Amino acid sequence: MKRISLSLLGLILLPILPLWRAIFGGEGIGPWDQIAPMVGLSTPAPRGQWDVLQADAILQFAPWRKLVLESWGRFEIPWWNPYTLGGVPLLANSQSGALYPPHIILGILHVPYVIAITILAWFHLAVAATGCRALAKELGASELGATLAGCAFALSPFCLSWTPLASVVSTICWLPWALVWIERAWSRTDRWLPVVMTSLMVGLATTAGHLQVLAYSLLAIVVYTLAKAFTTKVWRPTSVLVGILLGLLLASAQLFPVLNHGSHSHRSGAASEAGYQGYESAGLRGWELVGLAVPDLVGNAAKSIEGIETPFPISSYWPALVKNGANYAESALGLGPLILGLVFCARRKAAYWKPLLPLLIVGTVGFLFSLSTPLLRLPYFLVPGWSATGSPARIIFLFILAGSVIAGVVASHADEGNKQKRRFGPLVALGALVIGSIYIVKFGLDGMRPLRGLTAADFSALMKADSAGFLGISALLALVGVGLVGYWIYRDRKPTPVLLAGVVGYALIAGPGVRTGPTFDKLGFEMPQVGRVAVINPAWDTWTRANAVMPPNLCALFGIREAGGYDSIITKSVKERLDEAVGGDSATPANGNMLMFPKSLPDAEFEKLGVDAVIERDSSGQIRVRKL
């Protein structure tokens, strides 16, 4: 009992490691230091490379959390956001998590939003870790093997890189617990408790707010349940289906307004072949799979390339140069060398495969969907609303969850079977790593598609300049890790604290981790009392930090009402009104949900939008507020 309680406590405390700057240094989650110059503050040089997706931590989630928490602090339901796009629904914006129970509790307790975001990040990573541990134990893992699985999932590059984009991890973390209670629906004599607990997990995941990830989670639950029924020959999916429906019903006060609001979105529309081509292109490519063992083989989104002259800073995450819209978080599929080595060490005829089969099927479905195989056409054309979701690469979390749990179970049975066969697994993993490294270098040197004016020679120089980054220390650590697994298996070892420390240590070294920065609560320019403002931003770039002013939705942090804005769901009428005002597409090429003014308009046009002041940079580069 003492050992069990210590391992559980360890997983609860585990998120301290990636979040230490936010917990002990008082920083905020997200690249706050990258955004500070945009509000006129003079700050030290930002840490790390610009990442436009990570900027959403401040532009979207910080304002939404602030508004939701303050509303519950007044014991009011957070119906409305008056500061963005002239006023937009807040509860009907799913990612605001307006009715998510942890948000309600923190709001009533009057926890400041920056601290609340850190608490929520810790909580959700801990829920993910302990849920993965519980699932691994249900499927036959030992205590240490289950703990290893929890560490691998919660500290995976996917979970850590998505932590600043809060709704993703807060939705994902409830899936392992839902699968735990599905397993117990087959092992318990009383069926009502698994139904109740499954409905609770689904309800929490739904109110957490990321509907695309929720759809993937529900898909995983259904596939897992059907696979469980076929492998056990015991038909109990009805109980699980009732649990899903009850969970959605519990969250209906938030879900139904979101679905109704989404039906009026400027992005809603019937699925089409042309739309599918764009959707499919966002999936993972085969050459990205080399990041399975070593995430840094595809670069590190937090670091820029040194030693190559270009007109803009280049992230060492080089797939962004060869694939439109590529982002590290979207393709963060790394399991790490130790976990991948353990999976390779699985014995084909081992008894533990039968209970693992449903999870293996779920992981395979996630893997195939993320690669945009023809299987992806089924939900795209058959499921209403699926065509409006984001990149299919995000479903890779199902594969990472399955790999983490399988590794924990395999490690728990490492001393079973033939020693010679067990020795072969790490050699296969090592060979795959070496072949993958050769393949990625060949792709980079010979097969790249130049973007942004870079030639093949430029790209070769880029890879050579960063060779120490993604072909140096990380590859070396991976080789050591696979070798450690080989020796460990050969010596008939079960999970040990040393192996567990290796998994945790490598997870914290590889990838960009959780982005944090010093927060700000004031503007670097004088802001007079005005009714509604228009912010002039000629550019918003995915490649480098633009010389922007108060990027969309940031005004909400300071209680400034804005004519432009940034929201997860924007109605067609609002988009059309701003398009007419700017005389073209008001959405930036970088993000179709980010509406801004690329240039100043005649005062009469601003007045039609209810604008009485303009925020812009003058000829000297200073931010100024010009009243109309």
C-alpha positions as CSV (number, residue, x, y, z in Angstrom):
1,M,0.0,0.0,0.0
2,K,2.9,2.4,0.8
3,R,4.5,1.8,-2.6
4,I,1.2,2.2,-4.4
5,S,0.4,5.5,-2.6
6,L,3.9,6.8,-3.3
7,S,3.7,6.1,-7.1
8,L,0.3,7.7,-7.3
9,L,1.6,10.8,-5.4
10,G,4.6,10.9,-7.7
11,L,2.3,11.1,-10.8
12,I,0.2,13.8,-9.1
13,L,3.4,15.9,-8.5
14,L,4.9,15.0,-11.9
15,P,3.6,18.2,-13.7
16,I,5.8,20.3,-11.4
17,L,8.8,19.3,-13.6
18,P,7.6,20.8,-16.9
19,L,5.7,23.7,-15.2
20,W,8.4,24.7,-12.7
21,R,8.9,28.2,-14.2
22,A,5.2,28.9,-13.9
23,I,4.8,27.4,-10.4
24,F,8.0,28.7,-8.8
25,G,9.0,31.6,-11.1
26,G,5.7,33.3,-11.2
27,E,5.6,33.2,-15.1
28,G,2.5,32.7,-17.1
29,I,1.9,29.7,-19.4
30,G,2.4,30.8,-23.0
31,P,4.9,33.0,-24.8
32,W,4.1,36.2,-22.9
33,D,7.5,37.6,-23.6
34,Q,6.8,37.4,-27.4
35,I,3.6,39.3,-27.0
36,A,4.8,42.0,-24.6
37,P,6.4,44.3,-27.3
38,M,3.0,44.3,-29.1
39,V,1.5,46.2,-26.1
40,G,4.3,48.7,-26.1
41,L,6.3,47.2,-23.2
42,S,10.1,47.3,-23.3
43,T,11.3,43.8,-22.2
44,P,14.4,41.7,-22.5
45,A,14.8,39.6,-25.7
46,P,12.2,36.8,-25.7
47,R,13.2,33.3,-24.9
48,G,12.9,30.9,-27.9
49,Q,11.5,31.2,-31.4
50,W,8.2,32.7,-32.4
51,D,5.4,30.1,-32.7
52,V,2.2,31.5,-34.0
53,L,0.1,28.6,-32.6
54,Q,1.6,29.0,-29.1
55,A,0.6,32.7,-29.2
56,D,-3.0,31.5,-28.8
57,A,-2.3,30.9,-25.1
58,I,-2.3,34.6,-24.6
59,L,-4.6,35.8,-27.5
60,Q,-7.4,33.3,-26.9
61,F,-7.2,31.3,-23.7
62,A,-5.9,34.0,-21.3
63,P,-8.8,36.4,-22.1
64,W,-11.4,33.6,-22.1
65,R,-10.3,32.2,-18.8
66,K,-10.1,35.7,-17.3
67,L,-13.7,36.5,-18.4
68,V,-15.1,33.2,-17.3
69,L,-13.4,33.2,-13.9
70,E,-14.5,36.8,-13.2
71,S,-18.0,36.0,-14.2
72,W,-18.2,33.1,-11.8
73,G,-16.6,35.2,-9.1
74,R,-19.7,37.4,-9.4
75,F,-21.9,34.3,-9.4
76,E,-23.0,35.1,-12.9
77,I,-23.1,32.7,-15.8
78,P,-20.5,33.8,-18.4
79,W,-22.9,34.3,-21.4
80,W,-21.2,37.1,-23.3
81,N,-17.8,38.5,-24.3
82,P,-18.4,42.2,-25.0
83,Y,-14.8,43.0,-26.0
84,T,-14.3,41.0,-29.2
85,L,-15.8,41.7,-32.6
86,G,-18.2,44.1,-31.1
87,G,-19.5,41.4,-28.8
88,V,-19.7,37.6,-29.2
89,P,-21.1,34.7,-27.2
90,L,-18.8,33.4,-24.5
91,L,-20.8,30.3,-23.3
92,A,-21.4,29.3,-26.9
93,N,-17.7,29.5,-27.6
94,S,-16.9,25.9,-26.6
95,Q,-13.2,26.5,-25.9
96,S,-14.0,29.1,-23.2
97,G,-15.1,26.2,-21.0
98,A,-17.8,28.5,-19.5
99,L,-19.5,25.6,-17.6
100,Y,-16.5,23.4,-17.0
101,P,-16.6,22.5,-13.3
102,P,-12.9,23.3,-12.5
103,H,-13.4,26.8,-14.0
104,I,-16.5,27.4,-11.9
105,I,-14.7,26.4,-8.7
106,L,-11.6,28.6,-9.4
107,G,-13.9,31.5,-10.3
108,I,-15.9,31.3,-7.1
109,L,-12.7,31.1,-5.2
110,H,-11.5,34.3,-6.9
111,V,-8.2,32.8,-8.1
112,P,-6.4,35.2,-10.4
113,Y,-6.5,34.0,-14.0
114,V,-2.8,33.6,-14.5
115,I,-2.5,31.4,-11.3
116,A,-5.7,29.6,-12.3
117,I,-4.3,28.7,-15.7
118,T,-1.2,27.2,-14.0
119,I,-3.3,25.2,-11.5
120,L,-5.5,23.9,-14.4
121,A,-2.4,22.8,-16.4
122,W,-1.0,21.0,-13.3
123,F,-4.4,19.4,-12.6
124,H,-5.0,18.2,-16.2
125,L,-1.5,16.7,-16.7
126,A,-1.9,14.9,-13.3
127,V,-5.4,13.6,-14.4
128,A,-3.9,12.4,-17.7
129,A,-0.9,10.7,-15.9
130,T,-3.1,9.0,-13.2
131,G,-5.7,8.0,-15.7
132,C,-3.1,6.3,-17.9
133,R,-1.7,4.6,-14.8
134,A,-5.1,3.3,-13.9
135,L,-5.8,2.0,-17.4
136,A,-2.4,0.2,-17.6
137,K,-3.2,-1.5,-14.3
138,E,-6.6,-2.6,-15.5
139,L,-4.8,-4.2,-18.6
140,G,-2.3,-6.1,-16.5
141,A,0.6,-3.7,-15.8
142,S,2.5,-3.8,-12.5
143,E,2.6,-0.8,-10.2
144,L,5.9,0.5,-11.7
145,G,4.9,-0.4,-15.2
146,A,1.7,1.5,-14.8
147,T,3.6,4.5,-13.4
148,L,5.9,4.4,-16.4
149,A,2.9,4.5,-18.7
150,G,1.5,7.5,-16.9
151,C,4.8,9.4,-17.1
152,A,5.2,8.6,-20.8
153,F,1.7,9.9,-21.7
154,A,1.6,13.0,-19.5
155,L,5.1,14.1,-20.4
156,S,4.7,13.2,-24.1
157,P,5.7,16.0,-26.6
158,F,2.0,16.1,-27.6
159,C,0.6,16.8,-24.1
160,L,3.4,19.3,-23.2
161,S,3.3,21.3,-26.5
162,W,-0.5,21.5,-26.3
163,T,-0.6,22.6,-22.6
164,P,-0.6,26.3,-23.4
165,L,-3.6,25.7,-25.7
166,A,-5.6,24.7,-22.6
167,S,-8.8,23.2,-24.0
168,V,-6.9,20.3,-25.8
169,V,-5.3,18.7,-22.7
170,S,-8.3,19.4,-20.5
171,T,-10.4,17.4,-23.0
172,I,-7.9,14.6,-23.6
173,C,-7.1,13.9,-19.9
174,W,-10.5,12.4,-19.3
175,L,-10.3,9.7,-22.0
176,P,-8.0,7.3,-20.1
177,W,-10.4,7.4,-17.2
178,A,-13.4,6.7,-19.5
179,L,-11.5,3.7,-20.9
180,V,-10.8,2.5,-17.3
181,W,-14.5,2.5,-16.5
182,I,-15.3,0.7,-19.8
183,E,-12.9,-2.0,-18.7
184,R,-14.7,-2.2,-15.4
185,A,-18.0,-2.5,-17.1
186,W,-16.8,-6.0,-18.1
187,S,-15.3,-6.9,-14.8
188,R,-17.8,-5.7,-12.3
189,T,-21.2,-7.3,-11.4
190,D,-22.9,-3.9,-10.9
191,R,-23.3,-2.1,-14.1
192,W,-24.6,1.2,-12.9
193,L,-21.4,2.6,-11.4
194,P,-19.4,2.2,-14.7
195,V,-22.3,3.9,-16.6
196,V,-22.3,6.8,-14.1
197,M,-18.6,7.2,-14.2
198,T,-18.4,7.0,-18.0
199,S,-21.1,9.6,-18.2
200,L,-19.1,11.8,-15.8
201,M,-15.9,11.5,-17.8
202,V,-17.7,12.3,-21.1
203,G,-19.5,15.3,-19.4
204,L,-16.2,16.7,-18.2
205,A,-14.5,16.2,-21.5
206,T,-17.4,17.9,-23.3
207,T,-17.5,21.0,-21.1
208,A,-13.7,21.2,-21.2
209,G,-14.3,22.7,-24.6
210,H,-12.3,21.3,-27.6
211,L,-15.0,19.7,-29.8
212,Q,-12.6,18.2,-32.3
213,V,-10.6,16.4,-29.6
214,L,-14.0,15.4,-28.0
215,A,-15.0,13.8,-31.3
216,Y,-11.8,11.9,-31.4
217,S,-12.3,10.8,-27.8
218,L,-15.8,9.6,-28.4
219,L,-14.6,7.7,-31.5
220,A,-12.0,6.0,-29.3
221,I,-14.6,5.1,-26.7
222,V,-16.9,3.5,-29.3
223,V,-14.1,1.6,-31.1
224,Y,-12.7,0.4,-27.8
225,T,-16.1,-0.8,-26.6
226,L,-16.9,-2.7,-29.8
227,A,-13.4,-4.2,-29.8
228,K,-13.8,-5.2,-26.2
229,A,-17.2,-6.9,-27.0
230,F,-15.8,-8.9,-29.9
231,T,-12.6,-10.0,-28.1
232,T,-14.5,-11.1,-24.9
233,K,-17.6,-12.4,-26.6
234,V,-19.6,-10.6,-23.9
235,W,-22.0,-7.9,-25.3
236,R,-22.2,-4.9,-23.0
237,P,-21.8,-1.9,-25.3
238,T,-25.3,-0.7,-24.5
239,S,-24.1,0.3,-21.0
240,V,-21.3,2.3,-22.5
241,L,-23.6,4.0,-25.1
242,V,-26.0,5.0,-22.2
243,G,-23.0,6.5,-20.4
244,I,-22.0,8.5,-23.5
245,L,-25.5,9.8,-24.0
246,L,-25.9,10.7,-20.3
247,G,-22.5,12.5,-20.4
248,L,-23.5,14.6,-23.4
249,L,-26.8,15.3,-21.7
250,L,-25.0,16.5,-18.6
251,A,-23.0,18.9,-20.7
252,S,-26.0,19.9,-22.9
253,A,-26.4,23.4,-21.3
254,Q,-23.0,24.2,-22.9
255,L,-23.0,21.8,-25.9
256,F,-26.3,22.8,-27.5
257,P,-25.6,26.5,-27.6
258,V,-22.1,25.7,-29.1
259,L,-23.6,23.5,-31.8
260,N,-26.3,26.1,-32.6
261,H,-23.7,28.9,-32.7
262,G,-21.4,26.8,-34.8
263,S,-24.1,26.2,-37.4
264,H,-23.8,30.0,-38.3
265,S,-20.0,30.0,-38.5
266,H,-18.4,31.5,-41.5
267,R,-16.5,28.2,-41.9
268,S,-19.5,26.0,-41.8
269,G,-20.6,24.4,-45.0
270,A,-21.1,21.1,-46.8
271,A,-18.2,18.7,-47.2
272,S,-16.7,18.8,-50.6
273,E,-13.9,17.1,-52.5
274,A,-12.0,20.4,-52.7
275,G,-12.4,20.9,-49.0
276,Y,-11.2,17.4,-48.3
277,Q,-8.0,18.0,-50.2
278,G,-7.1,20.9,-48.0
279,Y,-8.1,19.0,-44.9
280,E,-6.1,15.9,-45.9
281,S,-3.0,18.0,-46.6
282,A,-2.8,19.0,-42.9
283,G,-2.3,15.3,-41.9
284,L,1.1,13.8,-41.0
285,R,3.5,12.9,-43.7
286,G,5.5,9.7,-43.7
287,W,8.8,11.6,-43.2
288,E,7.5,13.1,-40.0
289,L,7.3,9.6,-38.4
290,V,11.1,9.7,-37.7
291,G,10.1,11.9,-34.7
292,L,8.6,8.8,-33.1
293,A,11.8,7.9,-31.3
294,V,13.5,11.3,-31.3
295,P,11.2,14.3,-31.5
296,D,14.1,16.7,-32.2
297,L,14.8,14.8,-35.5
298,V,12.2,17.2,-36.9
299,G,13.6,20.2,-35.1
300,N,12.6,22.1,-32.0
301,A,9.9,24.8,-32.4
302,A,11.3,26.7,-29.5
303,K,14.7,27.2,-31.1
304,S,15.8,29.2,-34.1
305,I,18.5,28.4,-36.5
306,E,21.9,30.0,-36.1
307,G,24.6,30.4,-38.8
308,I,22.4,30.9,-41.8
309,E,21.5,34.3,-43.3
310,T,17.8,34.7,-44.1
311,P,15.4,37.7,-44.2
312,F,13.5,36.2,-41.2
313,P,14.3,34.0,-38.2
314,I,13.9,30.3,-39.0
315,S,12.6,27.9,-36.5
316,S,14.6,24.7,-36.3
317,Y,11.3,22.9,-36.7
318,W,12.0,22.6,-40.4
319,P,8.8,20.8,-41.6
320,A,7.3,24.3,-41.6
321,L,9.5,25.0,-44.6
322,V,8.3,22.0,-46.6
323,K,4.7,21.6,-45.6
324,N,2.1,24.5,-45.5
325,G,0.7,25.0,-42.1
326,A,3.0,22.6,-40.3
327,N,3.4,23.2,-36.6
328,Y,5.3,21.2,-34.0
329,A,2.3,20.7,-31.8
330,E,0.2,19.4,-34.7
331,S,2.8,16.6,-35.4
332,A,4.1,16.0,-31.9
333,L,4.0,12.2,-32.1
334,G,7.2,11.3,-30.2
335,L,7.0,8.3,-27.9
336,G,10.7,8.5,-27.1
337,P,13.4,5.9,-27.4
338,L,12.7,4.0,-24.2
339,I,9.0,3.7,-24.7
340,L,9.4,2.8,-28.4
341,G,12.1,0.3,-27.5
342,L,9.7,-1.3,-25.0
343,V,6.9,-1.6,-27.5
344,F,9.4,-3.3,-29.9
345,C,10.2,-5.8,-27.1
346,A,6.6,-7.1,-27.0
347,R,6.3,-10.8,-27.6
348,R,3.8,-11.7,-30.4
349,K,2.2,-14.6,-28.6
350,A,2.2,-13.2,-25.1
351,A,-0.9,-13.6,-22.9
352,Y,-1.1,-9.9,-22.3
353,W,-2.1,-9.1,-25.9
354,K,-5.7,-10.2,-25.6
355,P,-6.7,-7.5,-23.0
356,L,-4.5,-5.0,-24.9
357,L,-6.2,-5.7,-28.3
358,P,-9.0,-3.0,-28.0
359,L,-6.4,-0.3,-27.1
360,L,-4.1,-1.5,-29.9
361,I,-7.0,-1.1,-32.3
362,V,-7.8,2.4,-31.0
363,G,-4.1,3.4,-31.4
364,T,-4.1,2.0,-34.9
365,V,-7.2,4.0,-35.9
366,G,-5.6,7.2,-34.5
367,F,-2.4,6.5,-36.4
368,L,-4.2,5.9,-39.7
369,F,-6.4,8.9,-39.3
370,S,-3.5,11.2,-38.5
371,L,-1.7,10.1,-41.7
372,S,-4.7,11.1,-43.8
373,T,-5.2,7.6,-45.2
374,P,-8.4,6.9,-47.2
375,L,-10.0,5.9,-43.9
376,L,-10.3,9.6,-43.1
377,R,-12.9,10.1,-45.8
378,L,-15.5,8.2,-43.8
379,P,-15.9,10.8,-41.0
380,Y,-15.2,13.7,-43.2
381,F,-18.1,13.0,-45.6
382,L,-20.4,11.1,-43.3
383,V,-20.3,12.9,-39.9
384,P,-22.0,16.3,-39.9
385,G,-19.6,19.1,-39.0
386,W,-16.5,17.0,-39.3
387,S,-15.4,19.0,-42.4
388,A,-15.1,22.2,-40.3
389,T,-12.6,20.7,-37.8
390,G,-8.9,21.4,-37.7
391,S,-5.9,19.3,-38.6
392,P,-6.4,15.5,-38.6
393,A,-2.9,15.2,-37.2
394,R,-4.2,16.0,-33.7
395,I,-5.8,12.5,-33.4
396,I,-2.3,11.1,-33.0
397,F,-2.8,11.4,-29.2
398,L,-4.8,8.1,-29.5
399,F,-1.6,6.4,-30.8
400,I,0.5,8.0,-28.1
401,L,-1.9,6.9,-25.3
402,A,-1.9,3.3,-26.7
403,G,1.8,3.2,-27.1
404,S,2.4,4.5,-23.5
405,V,0.0,1.9,-21.9
406,I,1.4,-1.0,-24.1
407,A,4.9,-0.1,-23.1
408,G,4.0,-0.2,-19.4
409,V,2.3,-3.6,-19.8
410,V,5.3,-5.0,-21.8
411,A,7.7,-3.7,-19.2
412,S,5.7,-5.4,-16.5
413,H,6.2,-8.8,-18.2
414,A,9.7,-8.4,-19.4
415,D,11.0,-11.4,-17.6
416,E,8.7,-13.8,-19.3
417,G,9.4,-15.8,-22.5
418,N,12.5,-16.6,-24.5
419,K,15.6,-14.4,-23.7
420,Q,16.9,-14.5,-27.3
421,K,13.6,-13.2,-28.7
422,R,13.5,-10.4,-26.1
423,R,17.0,-9.4,-27.1
424,F,15.9,-8.9,-30.7
425,G,13.4,-6.1,-29.9
426,P,15.8,-3.4,-29.0
427,L,17.9,-4.2,-32.1
428,V,14.8,-3.6,-34.3
429,A,14.2,-0.3,-32.6
430,L,17.8,0.7,-33.0
431,G,17.7,-0.2,-36.7
432,A,14.5,1.7,-37.3
433,L,16.1,4.8,-35.6
434,V,19.2,4.6,-37.8
435,I,17.3,4.1,-41.0
436,G,14.9,6.9,-40.1
437,S,17.8,9.3,-39.5
438,I,19.3,8.5,-42.9
439,Y,15.9,8.9,-44.5
440,I,15.3,12.3,-43.0
441,V,18.6,13.6,-44.0
442,K,18.1,12.4,-47.6
443,F,14.7,14.0,-47.6
444,G,16.0,17.3,-46.4
445,L,18.9,17.4,-48.9
446,D,17.2,16.0,-52.0
447,G,13.4,16.0,-51.7
448,M,12.4,19.3,-50.1
449,R,9.9,21.7,-51.6
450,P,11.2,25.2,-51.2
451,L,9.0,27.8,-49.6
452,R,9.4,31.5,-48.8
453,G,12.2,31.8,-51.4
454,L,14.6,29.3,-49.9
455,T,16.4,27.1,-52.3
456,A,17.5,23.5,-51.8
457,A,21.0,24.8,-51.1
458,D,19.6,27.1,-48.4
459,F,17.7,24.2,-46.9
460,S,20.9,22.0,-46.9
461,A,22.7,24.8,-45.0
462,L,19.8,25.0,-42.6
463,M,20.0,21.4,-41.7
464,K,23.8,21.5,-41.4
465,A,23.6,24.6,-39.2
466,D,21.2,22.8,-36.8
467,S,22.7,19.3,-37.1
468,A,23.8,19.5,-33.4
469,G,20.2,20.2,-32.5
470,F,18.3,17.4,-34.1
471,L,21.0,14.9,-35.2
472,G,23.4,15.4,-32.3
473,I,22.6,15.1,-28.6
474,S,19.1,13.9,-29.0
475,A,20.1,11.1,-31.4
476,L,22.9,10.1,-29.0
477,L,20.5,10.0,-26.1
478,A,18.1,7.9,-28.2
479,L,20.8,5.4,-28.9
480,V,21.7,5.2,-25.3
481,G,18.1,4.8,-24.4
482,V,17.5,1.9,-26.8
483,G,20.7,0.3,-25.6
484,L,19.5,0.6,-22.0
485,V,16.3,-1.1,-22.8
486,G,18.2,-3.9,-24.6
487,Y,20.4,-4.5,-21.6
488,W,17.5,-4.2,-19.2
489,I,15.4,-6.8,-21.1
490,Y,18.4,-9.1,-21.5
491,R,19.0,-9.1,-17.8
492,D,15.4,-10.3,-17.1
493,R,14.5,-7.0,-15.4
494,K,11.0,-5.8,-14.6
495,P,10.4,-2.0,-14.3
496,T,12.9,-0.3,-12.1
497,P,13.2,3.3,-10.8
498,V,16.2,3.7,-13.1
499,L,14.1,3.0,-16.2
500,L,11.4,5.2,-14.9
501,A,13.9,8.1,-14.4
502,G,15.1,7.5,-17.9
503,V,11.7,7.9,-19.4
504,V,11.0,11.1,-17.4
505,G,14.5,12.6,-18.0
506,Y,14.3,12.1,-21.8
507,A,10.8,13.5,-22.0
508,L,11.9,16.7,-20.3
509,I,15.0,17.0,-22.6
510,A,13.3,16.3,-25.9
511,G,11.0,18.8,-27.6
512,P,10.1,22.4,-26.6
513,G,8.3,21.5,-23.4
514,V,5.8,24.0,-22.0
515,R,6.3,27.6,-23.2
516,T,6.2,30.2,-20.4
517,G,7.1,33.9,-20.0
518,P,6.9,36.9,-17.6
519,T,3.3,38.1,-17.6
520,F,2.1,41.7,-17.9
521,D,-0.9,43.5,-16.6
522,K,-0.5,46.9,-18.0
523,L,-0.1,48.7,-21.4
524,G,3.1,50.4,-22.5
525,F,1.1,53.3,-23.9
526,E,-1.6,55.6,-22.6
527,M,-5.1,54.4,-23.2
528,P,-7.8,57.0,-22.9
529,Q,-11.5,56.2,-22.1
530,V,-13.1,55.2,-25.4
531,G,-16.1,53.2,-26.5
532,R,-14.8,50.9,-29.2
533,V,-11.4,50.7,-31.0
534,A,-10.1,49.5,-34.3
535,V,-6.5,48.1,-34.2
536,I,-4.4,48.6,-37.4
537,N,-2.1,45.6,-38.1
538,P,-0.6,45.4,-41.6
539,A,0.8,42.0,-41.0
540,W,0.5,38.9,-38.9
541,D,3.1,36.3,-39.8
542,T,3.4,32.5,-39.1
543,W,7.1,32.6,-39.6
544,T,8.4,35.4,-37.4
545,R,6.9,37.7,-34.8
546,A,5.2,40.6,-36.6
547,N,5.5,44.2,-35.6
548,A,1.9,44.0,-34.5
549,V,-0.1,46.1,-32.1
550,M,-2.6,44.6,-29.7
551,P,-3.3,41.5,-31.8
552,P,-6.9,40.4,-32.0
553,N,-8.6,39.4,-28.7
554,L,-5.8,40.8,-26.6
555,C,-7.9,43.9,-25.9
556,A,-10.2,41.7,-23.8
557,L,-7.4,41.3,-21.2
558,F,-7.5,45.1,-20.6
559,G,-11.3,45.6,-20.9
560,I,-11.1,47.4,-24.2
561,R,-13.9,46.9,-26.7
562,E,-12.6,46.0,-30.1
563,A,-14.2,46.0,-33.6
564,G,-11.9,43.3,-34.8
565,G,-11.0,40.1,-32.9
566,Y,-10.3,36.5,-32.7
567,D,-12.8,33.8,-31.7
568,S,-13.1,30.0,-32.2
569,I,-16.6,30.5,-33.9
570,I,-17.3,33.7,-35.9
571,T,-20.7,34.1,-37.5
572,K,-21.0,34.7,-41.2
573,S,-22.7,38.1,-40.7
574,V,-19.8,39.4,-38.6
575,K,-17.2,38.3,-41.1
576,E,-19.1,39.8,-44.0
577,R,-19.5,43.1,-42.2
578,L,-15.8,43.4,-41.6
579,D,-14.9,42.2,-45.1
580,E,-17.1,44.9,-46.6
581,A,-15.4,47.5,-44.3
582,V,-11.8,46.6,-45.2
583,G,-12.7,46.0,-48.9
584,G,-11.5,42.4,-49.0
585,D,-10.8,39.5,-46.7
586,S,-10.5,40.7,-43.1
587,A,-9.1,37.3,-42.0
588,T,-5.3,37.0,-41.9
589,P,-3.7,34.3,-44.1
590,A,-2.3,32.8,-41.0
591,N,-5.6,32.2,-39.3
592,G,-9.2,32.3,-40.8
593,N,-10.7,33.1,-37.3
594,M,-8.5,36.1,-36.7
595,L,-10.1,39.3,-38.2
596,M,-8.2,42.5,-38.2
597,F,-7.8,45.8,-40.1
598,P,-4.7,45.7,-42.4
599,K,-4.9,49.5,-43.0
600,S,-6.7,52.5,-41.6
601,L,-10.1,53.4,-43.1
602,P,-11.9,56.7,-43.6
603,D,-13.5,57.9,-40.4
604,A,-17.0,57.4,-41.8
605,E,-16.3,53.7,-42.3
606,F,-15.1,53.3,-38.8
607,E,-18.1,55.1,-37.4
608,K,-20.4,52.6,-39.2
609,L,-18.7,49.9,-37.1
610,G,-19.2,51.9,-33.9
611,V,-15.5,52.7,-33.7
612,D,-14.5,56.0,-32.0
613,A,-10.7,55.4,-31.7
614,V,-7.9,53.8,-33.6
615,I,-4.8,52.1,-32.2
616,E,-1.8,52.0,-34.5
617,R,1.9,52.6,-34.8
618,D,3.1,56.0,-36.0
619,S,5.9,56.6,-38.4
620,S,8.5,56.4,-35.6
621,G,7.2,52.9,-34.6
622,Q,5.5,54.1,-31.4
623,I,2.0,52.9,-30.5
624,R,-0.6,55.7,-30.4
625,V,-4.3,56.0,-29.9
626,R,-6.1,58.3,-32.3
627,K,-9.6,59.4,-31.4
628,L,-12.0,60.0,-34.3
